[in-house]
Amino acid sequence: MSDNTAQAYLAEHPRMIGVLFTICVVASQAGNAAAASAGSNPGP
């Protein structure tokens, strides 16, 4: 998907900007939680 197509789609569907932002925030928090749980159990 080229930049012009993405810009046009987001201009026609402004609610998707919030959806994409929410997905990015949730993904970053899930990555931090996975890293924290892996670090708290070091093993034998």
Distance bins in CASP14 RR format, pairs under 12 A and 6 or more apart:
PFRMAT RR
TARGET T0000
AUTHOR 0000-0000-0000
RMODE 2
METHOD distances of the structure
MODEL  1
1 7 0 0 0 0 0 1 0 0 0 0 0
1 8 0 0 0 0 0 1 0 0 0 0 0
1 9 0 0 0 0 1 0 0 0 0 0 0
1 10 0 0 0 0 0 1 0 0 0 0 0
2 8 0 0 0 0 1 0 0 0 0 0 0
2 9 0 0 0 0 0 1 0 0 0 0 0
3 9 0 0 0 0 0 1 0 0 0 0 0
3 10 0 0 0 0 0 1 0 0 0 0 0
4 10 0 0 0 0 0 1 0 0 0 0 0
4 11 0 0 0 0 0 1 0 0 0 0 0
5 11 0 0 0 0 0 1 0 0 0 0 0
5 12 0 0 0 0 0 1 0 0 0 0 0
6 12 0 0 0 0 0 1 0 0 0 0 0
6 13 0 0 0 0 0 1 0 0 0 0 0
6 16 0 0 0 0 1 0 0 0 0 0 0
6 17 0 0 0 0 0 1 0 0 0 0 0
6 20 0 0 0 0 0 1 0 0 0 0 0
7 13 0 0 0 0 0 1 0 0 0 0 0
7 14 0 0 0 0 0 1 0 0 0 0 0
7 16 0 0 0 0 0 1 0 0 0 0 0
7 17 0 0 0 0 0 1 0 0 0 0 0
8 16 0 0 0 0 0 1 0 0 0 0 0
9 15 0 0 0 0 0 1 0 0 0 0 0
9 16 1 0 0 1 0 0 0 0 0 0 0
9 17 0 0 0 0 0 1 0 0 0 0 0
9 20 0 0 0 0 0 1 0 0 0 0 0
10 16 1 0 1 0 0 0 0 0 0 0 0
10 17 1 0 1 0 0 0 0 0 0 0 0
10 18 0 0 0 0 1 0 0 0 0 0 0
10 19 0 0 0 0 0 1 0 0 0 0 0
10 20 0 0 0 0 1 0 0 0 0 0 0
10 21 0 0 0 0 0 1 0 0 0 0 0
11 17 0 0 0 0 1 0 0 0 0 0 0
13 19 0 0 0 0 1 0 0 0 0 0 0
13 20 0 0 0 0 0 1 0 0 0 0 0
14 20 0 0 0 0 0 1 0 0 0 0 0
14 21 0 0 0 0 0 1 0 0 0 0 0
15 21 0 0 0 0 0 1 0 0 0 0 0
15 22 0 0 0 0 0 1 0 0 0 0 0
16 22 0 0 0 0 0 1 0 0 0 0 0
16 23 0 0 0 0 0 1 0 0 0 0 0
17 23 0 0 0 0 0 1 0 0 0 0 0
17 24 0 0 0 0 0 1 0 0 0 0 0
18 24 0 0 0 0 1 0 0 0 0 0 0
18 25 0 0 0 0 1 0 0 0 0 0 0
18 26 0 0 0 0 0 1 0 0 0 0 0
19 25 0 0 0 0 0 1 0 0 0 0 0
19 26 0 0 0 0 0 1 0 0 0 0 0
20 26 0 0 0 0 0 1 0 0 0 0 0
20 27 0 0 0 0 0 1 0 0 0 0 0
21 27 0 0 0 0 0 1 0 0 0 0 0
21 28 0 0 0 0 0 1 0 0 0 0 0
22 28 0 0 0 0 0 1 0 0 0 0 0
22 29 0 0 0 0 0 1 0 0 0 0 0
23 29 0 0 0 0 0 1 0 0 0 0 0
23 30 0 0 0 0 0 1 0 0 0 0 0
24 30 0 0 0 0 0 1 0 0 0 0 0
24 31 0 0 0 0 0 1 0 0 0 0 0
25 31 0 0 0 0 0 1 0 0 0 0 0
25 32 0 0 0 0 0 1 0 0 0 0 0
26 32 0 0 0 0 0 1 0 0 0 0 0
26 33 0 0 0 0 0 1 0 0 0 0 0
27 33 0 0 0 0 0 1 0 0 0 0 0
27 34 0 0 0 0 0 1 0 0 0 0 0
28 34 0 0 0 0 0 1 0 0 0 0 0
28 35 0 0 0 0 0 1 0 0 0 0 0
29 35 0 0 0 0 0 1 0 0 0 0 0
29 36 0 0 0 0 0 1 0 0 0 0 0
30 36 0 0 0 0 0 1 0 0 0 0 0
30 37 0 0 0 0 0 1 0 0 0 0 0
31 37 0 0 0 0 1 0 0 0 0 0 0
31 38 0 0 0 0 1 0 0 0 0 0 0
32 38 0 0 0 0 0 1 0 0 0 0 0
32 39 0 0 0 0 0 1 0 0 0 0 0
33 39 0 0 0 0 0 1 0 0 0 0 0
33 40 0 0 0 0 0 1 0 0 0 0 0
34 40 0 0 0 0 0 1 0 0 0 0 0
35 41 0 0 0 0 0 1 0 0 0 0 0
END
